[in-house]
Amino acid sequence: NTLPAFRYAIAEGVDVLEMDVAATKDSVVVVSHDPVLNPDICSGPKPGTAIHSLTLAELREYDCGARKNPLFPEQIPAPGARVPTLEEVFELGRGNAVEFNVETKIFADKPELTPGPEEFTQLILASVRWHGVASRVILQSFDPRTLRVMHRLDPSIRRAALFETDRDWGEVAREFEATQLGPEFHLVTRERVAQAHAAGLGVVPWTANRPEDWAKLADANCDAI
């Protein structure tokens, strides 16, 4: 979730960047996998601090590139990399066709970690429109609230419902007002994908990290991984 990582991915030829977003105290949408500053990868004044409790200027005091993520030993450090803003990531789309899969990390039981779903979605949409990337953005979440808000504010933007429990896919799509389904990859079957396609829904499972899993998902006719 750093600019060096996104630049590397684009240079390698990826067609979509996936990212998670939070918002600062002064209402700037930023790109971070966690709503708190993960002390394993970020160093600064108070590691473990919630991003939403900091202004952007305060957030810039943290280096989130110098430390390797212990879960990914082959990762190459990028010392000095700060938590980027969503707008900085959108800027990387100039001159190419890369798309942006933006996940709102928002939690009904932890409202202190993010703006409310209405404000959060409005902030994201303002940035999307400013950069003219509406046709290149997917909004995804495990929480249906931001997708419902986006459906109301701009139904043209694709919306992906993330889920990891075995439940009726059509029911998920209706609950989230989604245009795409993002099931945990073990839930995928060829039959379910066919049913989703028949209902006009894309299927983009996560997080498959082995070639043999990718092959199964491709064989099931998933739209992306």
C-alpha positions in Angstrom: 0.0 0.0 0.0 2.9 2.4 -0.8 3.5 4.5 -3.9 6.7 2.5 -4.7 4.7 -0.7 -4.6 2.0 0.6 -6.8 4.5 2.0 -9.3 6.3 -1.3 -9.4 3.0 -3.1 -10.0 2.1 -0.8 -12.9 5.6 -1.2 -14.4 5.1 -5.0 -14.3 1.9 -4.6 -16.3 -0.9 -5.2 -13.8 -4.3 -3.9 -15.0 -5.9 -3.3 -11.6 -4.5 -2.0 -8.3 -6.3 -3.2 -5.2 -6.1 -1.0 -2.1 -7.7 -0.4 1.3 -8.6 3.1 2.5 -9.0 5.0 5.7 -9.5 8.7 6.4 -7.5 11.1 8.5 -8.9 13.4 11.2 -9.0 16.2 8.7 -11.0 14.2 6.2 -8.3 13.1 3.7 -8.8 9.6 2.3 -5.5 7.6 2.6 -4.4 4.2 1.4 -3.6 1.8 4.2 -4.4 -1.9 4.7 -5.1 -1.3 8.4 -7.2 1.5 10.0 -4.4 1.8 12.6 -0.7 2.2 12.0 0.6 -1.3 12.0 3.8 -1.3 14.3 5.2 -4.2 12.3 5.6 -2.1 9.2 5.2 1.6 10.3 7.6 3.5 12.6 6.9 6.9 14.0 5.8 8.8 17.2 3.0 6.3 18.3 2.8 3.1 16.3 -0.6 1.5 16.7 -2.4 4.8 16.5 -5.7 5.0 14.6 -5.3 6.9 11.4 -8.6 8.6 11.9 -7.2 10.2 15.1 -4.4 11.9 13.1 -4.3 14.8 10.7 -2.6 14.2 7.4 0.5 16.2 8.6 0.7 14.0 11.7 0.3 10.9 9.6 3.2 12.0 7.4 5.5 11.6 10.4 5.3 7.8 10.0 7.6 5.8 7.8 5.7 2.8 6.4 8.3 1.6 3.9 11.6 1.0 5.9 10.5 -2.2 7.7 9.8 -5.5 5.9 6.4 -7.0 6.6 7.3 -10.1 8.5 4.6 -12.0 6.7 6.4 -11.4 3.3 10.1 -12.1 3.7 10.8 -11.3 0.0 9.5 -7.8 0.3 12.0 -5.1 -0.6 12.0 -2.1 1.8 11.3 1.4 0.5 12.6 3.7 3.3 10.8 7.0 3.6 7.5 5.8 2.0 4.6 7.4 3.7 1.0 6.4 3.8 -0.2 7.8 0.4 -3.4 9.7 -0.2 -6.0 8.2 -2.5 -5.5 11.1 -4.8 -1.7 10.3 -5.1 -2.6 6.8 -6.1 -5.1 8.0 -8.7 -2.4 10.2 -10.1 -0.5 7.0 -11.0 -3.2 6.3 -13.5 -2.2 9.2 -15.8 -1.2 7.9 -19.2 -2.3 4.4 -18.7 -5.5 2.3 -18.3 -4.9 0.9 -14.9 -8.0 0.5 -12.8 -8.5 1.0 -9.0 -10.3 -1.5 -6.7 -10.9 0.6 -3.6 -11.9 -1.2 -0.4 -13.5 0.7 2.5 -12.3 -0.7 5.8 -15.2 0.4 7.8 -16.7 -1.4 10.9 -20.2 -1.0 12.4 -18.8 -2.0 15.8 -15.8 0.4 15.6 -17.2 3.7 14.4 -14.3 5.6 15.9 -11.9 4.2 13.2 -13.5 5.9 10.2 -16.0 8.6 9.2 -19.6 7.4 8.9 -20.5 5.6 5.7 -22.1 8.6 4.1 -19.2 11.0 4.7 -16.6 8.3 3.9 -18.3 7.5 0.5 -18.7 11.2 -0.3 -15.0 11.8 0.3 -14.0 8.9 -2.0 -16.5 10.0 -4.7 -15.2 13.5 -4.7 -11.6 12.3 -5.3 -12.9 9.9 -8.0 -14.6 12.7 -9.8 -11.8 15.2 -9.4 -9.4 12.7 -11.2 -12.0 11.6 -13.8 -11.6 7.9 -13.0 -15.2 6.9 -12.3 -15.2 4.3 -15.1 -11.9 2.9 -13.7 -13.0 2.5 -10.1 -14.6 -0.4 -8.2 -15.7 0.2 -4.6 -15.6 -2.9 -2.5 -16.2 -3.7 1.2 -17.2 -6.3 3.7 -19.6 -3.7 5.1 -22.6 -3.1 2.8 -23.2 0.5 4.0 -20.7 2.3 1.8 -21.8 0.4 -1.3 -25.4 1.3 -0.7 -24.4 5.0 -0.3 -22.4 4.8 -3.6 -25.4 3.2 -5.4 -27.4 6.2 -4.4 -24.8 8.9 -5.1 -23.4 7.4 -8.4 -24.8 4.1 -9.5 -22.5 4.0 -12.5 -19.5 3.1 -10.2 -19.0 -0.6 -9.9 -19.6 -2.1 -6.4 -18.2 -5.4 -5.1 -19.6 -7.2 -2.1 -16.8 -9.0 -0.1 -17.8 -12.0 1.9 -16.2 -15.1 3.4 -19.1 -17.2 4.7 -21.1 -19.7 2.7 -24.4 -18.0 1.9 -26.7 -17.3 -1.0 -24.9 -15.2 -3.6 -28.0 -13.5 -4.8 -28.9 -12.5 -1.3 -25.4 -11.0 -0.8 -25.8 -8.9 -4.0 -29.2 -7.6 -2.9 -28.0 -6.7 0.6 -25.0 -4.8 -0.7 -26.7 -3.4 -3.9 -23.6 -4.8 -5.6 -22.7 -5.2 -9.3 -19.9 -7.7 -8.5 -19.4 -10.4 -5.9 -16.1 -10.9 -4.1 -16.3 -14.3 -2.3 -13.4 -15.9 -0.4 -11.9 -18.1 -3.1 -12.8 -21.4 -1.5 -16.5 -20.6 -2.0 -16.2 -20.4 -5.8 -17.7 -23.1 -8.0 -18.4 -23.1 -11.7 -22.1 -23.4 -11.0 -22.2 -20.4 -8.7 -20.2 -18.3 -11.1 -22.6 -19.2 -13.9 -25.6 -18.2 -11.8 -23.9 -14.9 -10.9 -23.2 -14.2 -14.6 -26.8 -15.0 -15.5 -27.9 -12.4 -13.0 -25.5 -9.8 -14.5 -22.9 -10.0 -11.7 -19.2 -10.2 -12.0 -17.2 -12.6 -9.8 -13.9 -11.5 -8.4 -12.7 -13.8 -5.6 -9.9 -13.3 -3.1 -7.2 -14.1 -1.8 -5.8 -16.9 -4.0 -2.0 -17.0 -3.7 -1.1 -20.2 -5.5 -1.0 -21.0 -9.2 -3.2 -24.1 -8.8 -5.8 -22.0 -7.1 -5.7 -19.4 -9.9 -6.2 -22.2 -12.4 -9.3 -23.4 -10.6 -10.8 -19.9 -10.5 -10.0 -19.4 -14.2 -11.6 -22.7 -15.0 -14.7 -21.6 -13.1 -14.9 -18.6 -15.4 -14.3 -15.9 -12.8 -13.9 -12.4 -14.1 -10.8 -11.6 -12.2 -8.8 -12.6 -9.2 
